[in-house]
């Protein structure tokens, strides 16, 4: 009986492995049809202009917001924050601890501030996109305790050894998966956001590639895969 599983990926892959996130705008900014800035003295900037507003819709908490000319006021609501800005404002920065900030150049985002009017944007977080020329493991190999490889003939080799399953999750398209020891790869199934490969215990490595990127080698030499079990990792 196998009592432990050692997951070992090369030092290089571990050094590149991150879970960094970034703040992003989801969808397109929209001029609000039901929000206006009241014509009150507290809503005017130092130049005597009535403020413009940006309503930030988000489920994220503890956001810090700055702007080039200074935020006039901030009003927090459930799942949204309304900030008042000078209509001459050009840039808004949104920060959250541990996440790469969102720096919004208003004109480039399609936001044209106007006194008394409010723009709406939705802000969320996502894993940072890998823009390098290398594929990277962003979530280590792990055992999926609630999934099994079906004990069927097409999941076994000629000697009747049942394969293990390896799910390779990725948002990238056109990934190619290969096993140098080809007789240990039984088949590959492609789903919407992952590849499921059926490999025999004892496989040494899996290679992942795509056009325009350097190939990525997953070293399994010191990893014990068990027949019938399913494992996963994420590549970006």
ZAMARGU-4260 file (C-alpha; in steps of 0.2 Angstrom, whole numbers, plus 5000, padded with zeros to 4 digits):
<rodrens>
0) 5000/5000/5000 | 5006/5017/4996 | 5007/5028/5012 | 5014/5044/5005 | 5016/5053/4989
5) 5031/5065/4986 | 5027/5078/4973 | 5043/5085/4966 | 5045/5098/4952 | 5062/5105/4947
10) 5069/5119/4957 | 5067/5130/4941 | 5049/5128/4941 | 5047/5131/4959 | 5056/5147/4958
15) 5044/5153/4944 | 5028/5147/4954 | 5018/5162/4960 | 5000/5165/4964 | 5001/5184/4961
20) 4985/5193/4957 | 4981/5209/4949 | 4966/5221/4950 | 4957/5223/4933 | 4941/5232/4926
25) 4928/5219/4920 | 4918/5224/4905 | 4917/5242/4899 | 4914/5258/4909 | 4897/5265/4908
30) 4889/5282/4911 | 4876/5280/4925 | 4858/5283/4920 | 4852/5285/4938 | 4867/5293/4948
35) 4871/5311/4949 | 4882/5322/4960 | 4872/5334/4971 | 4875/5353/4968 | 4881/5356/4986
40) 4896/5366/4991 | 4906/5351/4998 | 4905/5343/4981 | 4915/5357/4973 | 4934/5356/4969
45) 4947/5369/4973 | 4944/5377/4956 | 4925/5379/4960 | 4920/5365/4948 | 4906/5353/4953
50) 4914/5336/4955 | 4912/5321/4944 | 4909/5303/4951 | 4916/5286/4948 | 4906/5272/4956
55) 4917/5257/4958 | 4907/5241/4959 | 4916/5227/4968 | 4915/5213/4981 | 4933/5217/4986
60) 4936/5225/5003 | 4949/5237/5010 | 4953/5246/4994 | 4964/5261/4994 | 4960/5274/4981
65) 4971/5289/4975 | 4970/5301/4960 | 4982/5313/4953 | 4973/5329/4958 | 4966/5321/4974
70) 4950/5312/4978 | 4937/5324/4985 | 4927/5312/4995 | 4924/5293/4996 | 4907/5285/5000
75) 4907/5266/5004 | 4891/5256/5000 | 4888/5237/5000 | 4898/5230/4985 | 4902/5248/4979
80) 4912/5263/4982 | 4908/5281/4975 | 4923/5292/4973 | 4921/5311/4969 | 4934/5318/4958
85) 4938/5335/4950 | 4931/5334/4932 | 4949/5338/4926 | 4956/5322/4934 | 4966/5311/4922
90) 4971/5296/4932 | 4964/5285/4947 | 4974/5272/4956 | 4966/5257/4966 | 4976/5247/4978
95) 4973/5232/4988 | 4986/5224/4999 | 4995/5209/4991 | 4988/5212/4974 | 4995/5222/4959
100) 4986/5239/4959 | 4975/5245/4945 | 4981/5261/4937 | 4967/5269/4927 | 4971/5282/4914
105) 4953/5288/4912 | 4954/5294/4894 | 4961/5278/4888 | 4948/5268/4898 | 4934/5278/4889
110) 4929/5288/4904 | 4926/5306/4900 | 4922/5315/4917 | 4909/5328/4917 | 4903/5339/4932
115) 4888/5331/4941 | 4889/5315/4931 | 4894/5297/4937 | 4903/5284/4928 | 4902/5265/4933
120) 4915/5252/4933 | 4917/5235/4939 | 4933/5230/4948 | 4939/5213/4952 | 4955/5202/4954
125) 4962/5189/4943 | 4978/5179/4942 | 4992/5189/4933 | 4994/5185/4915 | 5010/5176/4910
130) 5017/5188/4897 | 5034/5180/4896 | 5040/5168/4883 | 5039/5153/4895 | 5025/5142/4901
135) 5025/5142/4920 | 5017/5130/4933 | 5006/5142/4944 | 4998/5128/4954 | 5008/5113/4960
140) 5004/5095/4957 | 4991/5089/4969 | 4980/5073/4972 | 4962/5075/4969 | 4954/5064/4982
145) 4937/5064/4975 | 4941/5058/4957 | 4946/5041/4951 | 4950/5034/4934 | 4937/5022/4928
150) 4942/5004/4929 | 4939/5001/4910 | 4949/4992/4897 | 4953/5008/4887 | 4961/5015/4903
155) 4973/5000/4904 | 4988/4995/4894 | 4991/4978/4886 | 4996/4971/4902 | 4981/4977/4911
160) 4989/4991/4921 | 4976/5004/4925 | 4982/5022/4921 | 4983/5037/4933 | 4975/5053/4927
165) 4984/5070/4926 | 4973/5085/4924 | 4983/5100/4916 | 4972/5116/4919 | 4976/5131/4909
170) 4967/5146/4901 | 4979/5145/4886 | 4974/5138/4870 | 4983/5127/4858 | 4993/5118/4872
175) 5002/5102/4866 | 5005/5088/4879 | 5018/5074/4876 | 5026/5060/4885 | 5044/5055/4879
180) 5041/5038/4885 | 5026/5036/4873 | 5021/5019/4878 | 5016/5026/4895 | 5004/5038/4888
185) 4987/5029/4884 | 4976/5044/4878 | 4973/5063/4880 | 4956/5070/4883 | 4953/5089/4880
190) 4939/5099/4890 | 4935/5117/4890 | 4949/5122/4903 | 4960/5107/4905 | 4968/5092/4897
195) 4966/5075/4905 | 4980/5063/4901 | 4980/5045/4906 | 4998/5040/4910 | 5005/5024/4918
200) 5014/5024/4935 | 5032/5026/4933 | 5032/5040/4919 | 5047/5051/4921 | 5041/5067/4913
205) 5027/5076/4904 | 5031/5090/4891 | 5019/5104/4888 | 5022/5116/4873 | 5012/5129/4863
210) 5017/5140/4848 | 5028/5155/4853 | 5033/5148/4870 | 5047/5138/4877 | 5042/5120/4881
215) 5039/5116/4899 | 5045/5100/4906 | 5036/5093/4922 | 5048/5081/4931 | 5040/5066/4939
220) 5055/5056/4942 | 5053/5057/4961 | 5034/5057/4961 | 5024/5042/4964 | 5008/5041/4954
225) 4996/5028/4959 | 4985/5018/4947 | 4967/5024/4946 | 4971/5040/4955 | 4969/5058/4947
230) 4981/5072/4950 | 4981/5090/4944 | 4991/5105/4941 | 4989/5122/4932 | 5000/5130/4919
235) 5000/5148/4912
</rodrens>
